[in-house]
Amino acid sequence: RVNPIMAAFPKDEKVPAEPASSTTRANLTLPEPITPRELEILKLLRGPASKKEIAMLLNISYLTVRRHTANIYRKLGVNGRWPAVARAEELGIIPPR
């Protein structure tokens, strides 16, 4: 069943690569880049929403938000929400306010 579907797509057609944004380039300089979901959470950490509110906004569990924030803190080498936001802005991962 897959073969007829795959046959509809030319094998030699190349998809043009999107130019990397400065955010993407900055993120790639980290030893372990921040994932798209972690980036989404990092942007929400900048605002007034609590982790529980972020979980509700993204329709994920509170524990998942906690796991993502712990990963963000580890990757940025910080120990808290505001230092993570400041470090991400400093590195150009998220634009400064």
Secondary structure per residue as TSV (DSSP state, phi and psi in degrees):
chain	resnum	aa	ss	phi	psi
A	1	R	-	360.0	-29.9
A	2	V	H	-74.7	-36.1
A	3	N	H	-55.0	-46.7
A	4	P	H	-61.3	-35.0
A	5	I	H	-69.0	-46.4
A	6	M	H	-65.3	-30.8
A	7	A	H	-65.8	-22.4
A	8	A	T	-73.1	-15.4
A	9	F	S	-106.9	125.5
A	10	P	-	-62.9	138.3
A	11	K	S	-73.6	-31.0
A	12	D	S	-90.8	-3.6
A	13	E	-	-72.7	126.9
A	14	K	-	-105.3	136.9
A	15	V	-	-85.8	126.0
A	16	P	-	-63.8	135.0
A	17	A	-	-75.2	138.8
A	18	E	-	-75.1	142.4
A	19	P	-	-64.5	137.8
A	20	A	-	-69.1	131.2
A	21	S	-	-75.1	166.3
A	22	S	H	-63.6	-32.5
A	23	T	H	-62.5	-45.5
A	24	T	H	-63.7	-44.6
A	25	R	H	-61.9	-42.8
A	26	A	H	-64.0	-41.4
A	27	N	H	-63.5	-37.3
A	28	L	H	-70.7	-14.0
A	29	T	T	-77.4	-15.5
A	30	L	S	-71.6	149.0
A	31	P	S	-57.3	-37.3
A	32	E	S	-130.3	106.9
A	33	P	-	-62.1	152.5
A	34	I	-	-77.4	132.9
A	35	T	-	-72.8	163.0
A	36	P	H	-56.9	-39.8
A	37	R	H	-67.9	-40.8
A	38	E	H	-63.8	-37.9
A	39	L	H	-63.5	-41.4
A	40	E	H	-60.3	-44.3
A	41	I	H	-68.5	-40.3
A	42	L	H	-58.5	-42.3
A	43	K	H	-63.9	-36.9
A	44	L	H	-73.7	-28.6
A	45	L	H	-63.7	-24.3
A	46	R	T	-67.1	-28.8
A	47	G	S	-86.8	-171.7
A	48	P	S	-83.1	-4.5
A	49	A	-	-67.8	138.3
A	50	S	-	-77.0	170.6
A	51	K	H	-62.2	-36.6
A	52	K	H	-64.7	-40.2
A	53	E	H	-68.5	-37.5
A	54	I	H	-62.5	-42.6
A	55	A	H	-59.0	-43.3
A	56	M	H	-66.7	-41.4
A	57	L	H	-60.9	-39.0
A	58	L	H	-94.3	-1.7
A	59	N	T	58.1	45.6
A	60	I	-	-130.7	168.8
A	61	S	-	-77.1	157.5
A	62	Y	H	-59.0	-41.1
A	63	L	H	-63.8	-33.6
A	64	T	H	-66.7	-40.9
A	65	V	H	-62.8	-43.2
A	66	R	H	-60.8	-41.4
A	67	R	H	-64.5	-44.7
A	68	H	H	-63.3	-42.8
A	69	T	H	-65.6	-38.0
A	70	A	H	-62.4	-39.8
A	71	N	H	-65.1	-41.4
A	72	I	H	-60.9	-48.3
A	73	Y	H	-60.0	-43.6
A	74	R	H	-63.1	-45.7
A	75	K	H	-65.8	-33.5
A	76	L	H	-90.5	-8.9
A	77	G	T	70.9	38.4
A	78	V	-	-126.7	173.8
A	79	N	S	-122.5	16.4
A	80	G	S	-167.1	173.2
A	81	R	H	-60.6	-55.3
A	82	W	H	-70.0	-38.7
A	83	P	H	-62.8	-33.5
A	84	A	H	-65.3	-44.8
A	85	V	H	-63.2	-45.9
A	86	A	H	-62.0	-43.6
A	87	R	H	-66.0	-42.0
A	88	A	H	-63.6	-39.2
A	89	E	H	-66.2	-42.8
A	90	E	H	-60.4	-38.9
A	91	L	H	-82.0	-11.0
A	92	G	T	82.7	16.3
A	93	I	S	-74.3	-38.5
A	94	I	S	-124.5	146.0
A	95	P	-	-68.9	144.8
A	96	P	-	-68.5	154.0
A	97	R	-	-82.0	360.0
